[in-house]
Amino acid sequence: MSETRTIVGSVAITLLMISAGCSAFAGGSGPAEKTVSPTQTPEPTPEIIETQTPEPTETESTLVATEGTETETESTTEGDLSKAEKFEEFDENIQYLYDSDEENRSAEMEAFPDNDSYHITVEMRDTTNFTKTRNDRLNPLWKYYAIVEDYNNNDGHLPERDHTYIPDTVNVTFTTEDGGVFETTHIKYIWAYKYYTDEWSLRVFMAKYGSTTEEGPAYHEKGR
């Protein structure tokens, strides 16, 4: 009987041991075995390097001035007259004064706009007559002065004209009846203007004009 108990106890212990072992392998209440996964090293994300397209560099271009002969052109705005056109107006005035001359003096005119001058050739009526010779010499001076006065008066008589229409210098050649050069002289605008503004007296004005007189090949004393 006791042996039987001993065998039964041994069997019971064995069964308990087997049961405990099975429950441990089945996971029961024991700690679960951790599976360690190998650490993965993250692969580096390739950096996208933005390639910048180089901007075109502006090359400063140096302008090389070409040397050449510059032709001067008289620039005129619309409505303005050139020097030549203004001198045509002056020429018309001189012609008018000679055409209306009571003494019927004969004269030829030529304008030179490029050097701001004008030329009058006057045929003297009688170089042997003192009075006629004296009057013929002074006549271009008074005609020129009359235009200077008109163009500077600003009285509405010639509203569109001013001193720029008047040649700075008027050269005068006096000829004899047969065409020989008797005398030459000239008139300057500034002289006429000074007389016009009363800066010069009549005497000074006439003396200045007379001082420019030069005798020509056909000059003779009879007209003095």
Stockholm file with secondary structure:
# STOCKHOLM 1.0

chainA/1-224         MSETRTIVGSVAITLLMISAGCSAFAGGSGPAEKTVSPTQTPEPTPEIIETQTPEPTETESTLVATEGTETETESTTEGDLSKAEKFEEFDENIQYLYDSDEENRSAEMEAFPDNDSYHITVEMRDTTNFTKTRNDRLNPLWKYYAIVEDYNNNDGHLPERDHTYIPDTVNVTFTTEDGGVFETTHIKYIWAYKYYTDEWSLRVFMAKYGSTTEEGPAYHEKGR
#=GR chainA/1-224 SS CHHHHHHHHHHHHHHHHHHHHHHHHTCSSSCCCCCCCCCCCCCCCCCCCCCCCCCCCCCCCCCCCCCCCCCCCCCCCTTCCCHHHHHHHHHHHHHHHHHTCTTCCEEEEEEEGGGTEEEEEEECSCTTCHHHHHHHHHHHHHHHHHHHHHHHHCSSSSTTCCGGGSCSEEEEEEECTTSCEEEEEEEEHHHHHHHHTTSSCHHHHHHHHHTTCEECTTCCGGGC
#=GC SS_cons         CHHHHHHHHHHHHHHHHHHHHHHHHTCSSSCCCCCCCCCCCCCCCCCCCCCCCCCCCCCCCCCCCCCCCCCCCCCCCTTCCCHHHHHHHHHHHHHHHHHTCTTCCEEEEEEEGGGTEEEEEEECSCTTCHHHHHHHHHHHHHHHHHHHHHHHHCSSSSTTCCGGGSCSEEEEEEECTTSCEEEEEEEEHHHHHHHHTTSSCHHHHHHHHHTTCEECTTCCGGGC
//
